[in-house]
Amino acid sequence: MPIEPEKQAQERKDLAETLRGLRLASGLSGERLALRCNMSQTKISRIETGRALPTVIDVERILKALSVPDEVADQLIRLARRANVDYASWRAYARVGLHHKQAELKALESSSQVMRHFLPAIPTGLLHVREYATETLSPTVESDPARDVRKAVQARIERQAILDDTSRSFWFLMTEQAVKWRRAGAETMAAQCAHMAEVNRKSNVEIGIIPQEVRVAGTPMNIFVIYDDRLVTVELFSGEVVLRDPRDVSQHLHLFELFWSHAVTGDDASNFLDDAAEEFMQ
């Protein structure tokens, strides 16, 4: 089912109002409900007024504390699941300028301590050299929206400064295909691989590469990024989905750990990238 922003905003409002209505019908004060849920009264208030989006777990705890009938609870939990998923199309980003998306990513990275990137198809923008970034941000098919490529590339390159912040850690997990997919000319591909090998030598960066010949008990369905343990972004051809449900985050953390366990890392990953750079220049 497609996620419609206007409908989703209304559903989030409905969820907040319904939770407040159920509390009032039960005769409980916000303070009493907070005690039963092991939450702060401030959090309950923010949820009920729509100033804070409750997680599915939050909603389950509130409904249990209010002894809400199963049929009603099931409907509200489904509503909470939908409320905790965002979708934005690349077309929408292009309309306001893709450089704004880079600014949004920069803000998200600046508010996170640990970032885990799963990259089965292509290296992420934090690892791009300028020429590779230009290739990946340029329209590729007729239906791609127009965009200011130069401005978007510059914003992406400037965003990479955060890799020098040693208070944050970055984990980049790629498949061999992601490394070697010929997205650009040989010289650019070689420069891209050599650059990633160099980035891997930073003290706060770990790059892992899953070789093609390794058997992996999992399927690399799509690109995703986990920000701490609070949200996941998933990239699609048409746009990006944001997941906030703790169980969705946990699922992606487990997947990352599974795939990482099959990767070459450290000096072996750097050597893999250096060898790939040489192959492109042969």
Secondary structure as UniProt FT lines:
FT   HELIX           5..26
FT   HELIX           30..37
FT   HELIX           41..48
FT   TURN            49..50
FT   HELIX           56..65
FT   TURN            66..67
FT   HELIX           70..83
FT   STRAND          85..89
FT   HELIX           90..96
FT   HELIX           98..110
FT   STRAND          114..119
FT   HELIX           125..127
FT   HELIX           130..137
FT   TURN            142..143
FT   HELIX           149..159
FT   HELIX           160..164
FT   TURN            166..167
FT   STRAND          169..175
FT   HELIX           176..180
FT   HELIX           186..199
FT   TURN            200..201
FT   TURN            203..204
FT   STRAND          205..210
FT   TURN            212..213
FT   STRAND          224..227
FT   TURN            228..230
FT   STRAND          231..235
FT   STRAND          239..243
FT   HELIX           246..260
FT   TURN            261..262
FT   HELIX           266..281
//
